[in-house]
Amino acid sequence: MSFGSFDNSRASAGGGSTLSEINMVPLIDVMLVLLVIFMITAPLLSHSLQIDLPKASTTPIEEDPEVIDVAIDSQGRMFWNEEAMDPALLDTRFGEEAVRDPQPELRLRADRETRYEVLAEIMASAKKAGLKKMGFVTRPDSAGATDTVAGEPAD
């Protein structure tokens, strides 16, 4: 099959010229072979297995965590959950609470005038007993309050 050319000078000068074309037959053959392969393999890929998965509940478990409140006032008295206690018994009380499952959370509340040394001893005792959760209770300053140090207003 031969196609004509728009260039008349070539056709009249030397006779017929060859026109190169793309042969589409091999491309169509490859396309049909790929189509047949995909038609055979596609149903195999969509095959699935039936697996019975466990059902999980989405309701959270509401459990109030146990809290131990250790407070120290400005005179150095110690309170365990609002009950006065002897500081010598602190190590044994921490040891009893550390073996419980789940462990309670220790909240340390101290007066502003309490020495840091006392707080450090309580924290070391709790760590030595094995308590893992410890927090500090603070009170935010009010907007109009003035801090006093040894009876004098702060600058």
C-alpha positions as CSV (number, residue, x, y, z in Angstrom):
1,M,0.0,0.0,0.0
2,S,1.5,3.2,-1.1
3,F,0.6,6.7,-0.2
4,G,1.1,9.7,-2.3
5,S,3.3,12.6,-1.4
6,F,2.6,16.3,-1.5
7,D,6.0,16.9,-3.0
8,N,5.4,16.6,-6.7
9,S,9.0,17.4,-7.7
10,R,10.3,14.2,-6.2
11,A,7.6,12.1,-7.7
12,S,8.2,13.4,-11.3
13,A,12.0,13.3,-11.2
14,G,12.8,9.8,-10.2
15,G,9.8,7.7,-10.1
16,G,8.5,6.3,-6.9
17,S,9.9,7.0,-3.5
18,T,9.6,4.9,-0.4
19,L,7.6,6.2,2.5
20,S,8.5,4.8,5.9
21,E,5.5,3.8,8.1
22,I,5.2,2.4,11.6
23,N,4.0,-1.2,11.5
24,M,1.2,-1.4,14.0
25,V,0.6,-5.2,13.8
26,P,3.4,-6.3,16.3
27,L,2.2,-3.6,18.7
28,I,-1.4,-4.8,18.5
29,D,-0.2,-8.4,19.1
30,V,1.7,-7.5,22.2
31,M,-1.2,-5.4,23.5
32,L,-3.6,-8.4,23.0
33,V,-1.2,-10.8,24.8
34,L,-1.0,-8.4,27.7
35,L,-4.7,-8.0,27.8
36,V,-5.2,-11.8,27.9
37,I,-2.6,-12.1,30.7
38,F,-4.3,-9.4,32.8
39,M,-7.7,-11.0,32.2
40,I,-6.5,-14.3,33.6
41,T,-4.6,-12.9,36.6
42,A,-7.0,-10.2,37.8
43,P,-9.6,-12.6,39.3
44,L,-6.7,-14.4,41.2
45,L,-5.6,-11.2,42.8
46,S,-9.0,-10.3,44.2
47,H,-9.3,-13.7,45.9
48,S,-9.4,-13.1,49.7
49,L,-9.3,-15.3,52.8
50,Q,-12.0,-15.2,55.4
51,I,-10.4,-14.5,58.8
52,D,-12.4,-14.1,62.0
53,L,-10.8,-11.1,63.8
54,P,-11.4,-10.4,67.4
55,K,-13.8,-7.6,68.4
56,A,-12.4,-4.8,70.5
57,S,-14.6,-2.6,72.7
58,T,-14.2,1.1,72.3
59,T,-15.5,2.0,75.7
60,P,-12.6,3.3,77.9
61,I,-12.2,1.9,81.4
62,E,-12.9,4.5,83.9
63,E,-10.7,3.9,86.9
64,D,-9.9,6.7,89.3
65,P,-6.2,6.5,90.2
66,E,-5.3,6.2,93.8
67,V,-3.7,9.3,95.1
68,I,-1.5,9.8,98.2
69,D,-1.4,13.4,99.3
70,V,1.7,14.3,101.4
71,A,1.5,17.8,102.8
72,I,4.1,19.8,104.8
73,D,3.0,23.0,106.6
74,S,5.1,25.9,107.6
75,Q,5.9,24.5,111.0
76,G,7.3,21.3,109.4
77,R,4.4,19.0,110.4
78,M,3.7,16.3,107.9
79,F,0.2,15.1,106.8
80,W,-0.7,11.9,104.9
81,N,-4.0,12.3,103.1
82,E,-4.9,15.2,105.5
83,E,-4.1,13.1,108.6
84,A,-1.1,14.1,110.7
85,M,1.7,11.6,110.7
86,D,5.2,11.1,112.2
87,P,7.9,11.8,109.6
88,A,9.8,8.7,110.9
89,L,7.0,6.5,109.5
90,L,7.3,7.9,106.0
91,D,9.7,5.3,104.7
92,T,7.5,2.4,105.9
93,R,4.3,4.0,104.4
94,F,6.0,4.5,101.1
95,G,7.2,0.9,101.1
96,E,3.7,-0.3,101.7
97,E,2.3,1.8,98.9
98,A,5.0,0.8,96.4
99,V,4.1,-2.9,96.4
100,R,0.4,-2.2,95.5
101,D,-0.7,-2.8,91.9
102,P,-1.4,-0.3,90.4
103,Q,0.9,2.0,92.2
104,P,-0.8,5.2,93.6
105,E,0.3,8.6,92.5
106,L,2.2,10.6,95.1
107,R,1.3,14.3,95.3
108,L,3.7,16.4,97.3
109,R,2.3,19.7,98.7
110,A,4.5,22.0,100.7
111,D,4.2,25.4,102.3
112,R,6.2,28.2,100.7
113,E,8.4,28.5,103.7
114,T,9.3,24.7,103.7
115,R,13.0,24.1,103.3
116,Y,14.1,22.4,100.1
117,E,16.1,19.9,102.1
118,V,12.9,18.4,103.6
119,L,11.4,18.1,100.1
120,A,14.5,16.4,98.8
121,E,14.5,13.9,101.6
122,I,10.8,13.0,100.9
123,M,11.5,12.6,97.2
124,A,14.5,10.4,97.9
125,S,12.6,8.3,100.3
126,A,9.8,7.8,97.7
127,K,12.3,6.8,95.0
128,K,14.1,4.4,97.3
129,A,10.8,2.8,98.2
130,G,10.0,2.3,94.5
131,L,7.2,4.8,93.9
132,K,7.2,5.7,90.2
133,K,4.6,8.5,89.9
134,M,5.2,11.7,91.8
135,G,3.7,15.1,91.3
136,F,3.8,18.5,92.9
137,V,0.7,20.5,93.9
138,T,1.1,24.3,93.5
139,R,-1.2,27.2,93.9
140,P,-1.1,30.0,91.3
141,D,-0.5,33.5,92.5
142,S,-3.5,35.7,92.5
143,A,-3.2,38.9,90.3
144,G,-3.2,41.4,93.2
145,A,-1.2,39.4,95.8
146,T,2.1,40.6,97.0
147,D,4.8,38.2,98.1
148,T,6.5,38.9,101.4
149,V,9.9,37.7,102.5
150,A,10.6,37.9,106.2
151,G,7.7,40.3,106.7
152,E,8.8,42.8,104.0
153,P,6.9,43.3,100.7
154,A,8.7,42.1,97.6
155,D,10.0,44.6,95.0
